[in-house]
Amino acid sequence: MTGGRETGRRRPSVLLVQADQFRWDCLGAAGHPDVSTPHLDQLAADGVRYTEAFCPLPVCTPSRYSLLTGLYPHQHGGWTNHCTLPPATWTFPRALRQAGYRTAAVGKMHFTPAYLDVGYARMTLAEQHGSGRWEDDYHRELREAGLAPVADLTDQEEWARASAPAAYWRDFGAGRSDLPEEWHSTTWIAERALAELERWDEAGGNLLHVSFIKPHHPFDPPAPWDERYDPAALTVLPGWTDAIPPADLPHQRHAYFPYETLTEAALRRVMAGYYATITQLDHHVGRMLRLLRERGLYQDTLVVFTSDHGEYLGFHHLLLKNGPMYDPLVRVPLLVKYPAGRGPGTGPSGDLVSLTDVAPTIASVCGVPSPAWLPGLDLTGPGPARDVVFAENRTFGRHELMARSRTHKLLLYGDVPADGSGHEAPDALFDLVADPHELDNRLADPAGAEAAARLRSALARWAMFDTPVPTYLDEEAPRVDAPNVPPPVPARRAAHRAYFQAAVARSVAATAVQRREPEEPPA
């Protein structure tokens, strides 16, 4: 190889497709009883489906930074959804761009600043929460079209949730989107991703990162996708309990919804909306893969599909992602279709893998060096497989840790902060063979002592030489230099935000009028 280019062969291209809050098991290829994902299933058949893949921290931005860097959050400093990658941090997009790749990103990145330069020459953004919503391409185009995603704003913005209608709370954010399909974020992102794929050089050397907002809440598929699933016909997934187990109650201090009203009927409505957004997403992934095939690029393209974290979806009577690092939350789908002759073959793999492995694997396939000190593994290499996979989180001021083998999981919650702001939760050990739903804490059981000691030792080795770095934030960090990137002018952001606030207020007023209108007398 010379300068990262392989002689005599077309340089591989990379299509990285990322979903948000996508459970690892919500794929037909994973044996799901209800959800339809034919295009992702075909991708799995063409490549490797890693059945034991985990995110390093089950929150959007920290997990995304780990995907880009091959580092854990305690190394890159991205602990929250409002943080910045430190300058000069190695990322695979920057490494590929320096090696001559044409790099672009479309969709939700969740960076601060929104157009943070991590190596993408072009970024076309559709954000959902935080300041990025007031900067991105998607919401600028919505405003120009006189539209507003009221259902999404109601779910995501505290000022809008305060006036949410009763139906929002009854259905836990599930319902039809108020946007036509062509303006729904999934379709909007897909259309711009297809435009980028049309621009790909047939000689190879292309990188496109497509990141969908969905199936992240609110669970609001547009018509006609919202009629795809009948709630009454769906199978409630294993791990559902009629109430939150007592051991989980200390974690629900900041619950997004009031769980005392979460009935099985309400859960089914959530599932129907969640699955519909997945099937809509799958449809558009199929369009991208079909375009690559039509252009004769599919065989030489590394295609990766994954998510930043999972979703409880009723597990332990919970929804969304706020709580313990149970498998439905921390386990993610990971499908990798390697270029012809450059990967480990096809079929399911039970290796324990982490999203930190994506960056060194992409670099390796593309013939671009990555730092030797990255903790992430090159999944194409013959190196030793993991015995334990790790994850971490920071909640209530504590550094929470997970160590998981194929048979056991250890969760450590650290000390309660001195100011008393946290709720004490017991450390836990689960025997995943006997107790796959993580309901029976065996940490005090002498029979689990050996497994607990082994996982504690693994955690100590994992973090032995690392002092967790504090959250790094730089609102003025270097941004992508491109015509679509707006200047960081506070007045422009304020005007943009005011437009969407007014749209929500009009919707609230219209709903109130509808409630006051008398019903038609019976005929």
C-alpha positions, 0 to 999 in steps of 0.5 A, a space after each residue: 500500500 502507498 499512502 493508504 491506496 491499494 495498488 491494482 484494486 478499486 479503493 474501498 468506499 464506506 457507507 456507515 448507516 447509524 440509527 438512534 435508539 434501535 434495539 439490537 433484536 428489532 430485526 427480522 434477522 435477529 428473529 424478531 416476531 413482528 418487525 419487518 426489516 427485509 433490507 437490513 436482513 439482506 445486508 446481514 445475509 451479505 455480511 456479518 451480524 455481530 449478535 453481541 455488540 454493545 455501546 460504550 455509554 447508552 447516551 447519544 453523543 458520548 456513544 457517537 464520539 466513541 464510534 468516531 474515535 475508537 475511544 471510551 468516554 472516559 478517554 475522549 471526555 464526551 460524557 453528555 449530549 452537550 460536549 465537544 471532542 477535544 482538538 486533535 483527537 484522532 477520528 476515522 473520518 479525519 484519517 480517511 480524509 487526510 488519505 484522500 477520501 471524499 468524506 460527507 455526513 448526512 443526518 443527526 450528528 448531535 455535536 457541539 457545535 452542530 457542524 463540528 469538524 471531525 473530518 467530514 468535508 460536507 455535513 447536511 444536518 437534521 438534528 433533534 435536540 439541543 442547539 443543533 435544531 436551531 442551526 441545521 439544514 433540516 429545520 431551515 428548510 422546514 421553516 422555508 416551507 412553512 412547516 414545523 415538527 410539532 409532535 417532535 418539538 412537543 416531545 423533545 423541548 421542555 418548553 413545549 412539553 409543558 403544554 403537551 396534550 393529554 394524548 401525548 402523555 396517555 400514549 407516551 409520545 406515540 402517534 402519527 407525525 404531523 408532517 407529510 412523509 416527504 418532510 419527515 426526518 427519515 425521508 428527508 435524510 434518506 433523500 439527501 443521502 441518496 444525492 450524496 451516493 449519486 456523487 460517489 466516484 466510481 474509482 472508490 475512496 468515498 465515505 458517507 455517514 448517514 445518521 437517522 433520528 429514528 426510531 428515537 422517541 417520539 414514536 411518530 411515523 408519518 402516514 401511511 407508515 403509521 398504519 403498518 402495525 396493529 398494536 393488538 397483534 404485537 408480541 410483548 417482548 421478554 422482560 416486561 413486568 407489570 411494575 418497575 422492580 424495586 431495585 430499579 426505582 432509585 434510577 427513575 428520579 428523572 423518568 421521562 414519563 410517569 410509569 404508573 400509567 404504562 399499561 400493556 395497551 399503552 406499551 403496544 401503541 408505543 411498539 407499533 409506532 416504534 416498529 413503524 419508524 424502523 420499517 420506514 428506515 429499513 425501506 430507505 436503507 434498501 434504496 441506498 443499497 439498491 443504488 450502490 448495486 445499480 452503480 456497480 459499487 456494492 461489492 467494493 463498499 464497506 457497509 456498516 449498520 448500527 445504533 448509538 444505543 438501544 431502547 427498553 421498550 417495556 423491559 422492567 416496565 421501562 421505556 427509552 434509555 434512562 436507567 440501568 445498563 440492561 441489555 436492551 439498552 446497552 446492546 446494539 445492532 451491528 451489521 458489517 458487509 465487508 468489501 469482497 476479499 477484505 473481511 472475515 466472511 459472512 454469517 452471525 458472529 457471537 464475539 463480544 464487540 463494542 462500538 469502539 471497534 468500528 473506527 479501527 475496523 473502517 481504517 483497516 479496511 480502507 488501508 489507513 493506519 489508526 493509532 496503536 493505542 486505541 482500545 477498539 479492535 480491528 474486527 477484520 484481524 486475527 487478534 484475540 477476541 474479548 472475554 469481557 465487554 465494558 460500558 460506563 455512564 455518569 448519572 447523579 454525579 457517579 461513574 457507573 460501570 458495566 462489565 459483561 461476559 457471555 454468561 454474567 454481567 456486573 453493574 457498579 454504581 459508585 458512591 452516592 454524591 456527598 451533596 445527597 443529590 443521588 439515590 442509592 442503588 445496589 450494585 448487581 451481578 446477573 447470571 445471564 444464562 439462568 436469568 436473561 431478563 436481569 431480575 435476580 441480583 446474585 451479588 450476595 450469593 456465594 455461588 456468584 463470588 467467582 464470577 463477580 471477582 473475575 468481572 471486578 478484576 477485568 474492570 480494574 484492568 480496563 481502567 487501570 491506567 486511565 483517569 476519567 477526563 472531565 466533560 470537554 465543551 467548546 462552543 467555538 470549536 472549528 466547524 466545517 467550512 462549507 456554504 450550508 453552514 450558518 454563521 454562529 449569530 445569536 440573533 439568527 438562532 433566536 429568530 429561528 427558535 421563535 418561529 418554531 415556538 410560535 408553531 407549537 403555540 398555534 397547535 396548542 391553541 387549535 387543540 384547545 378550540 377543538 376541545 371546546 367545540 360542542 359535539 354534534 347531537 345524535 341523529 
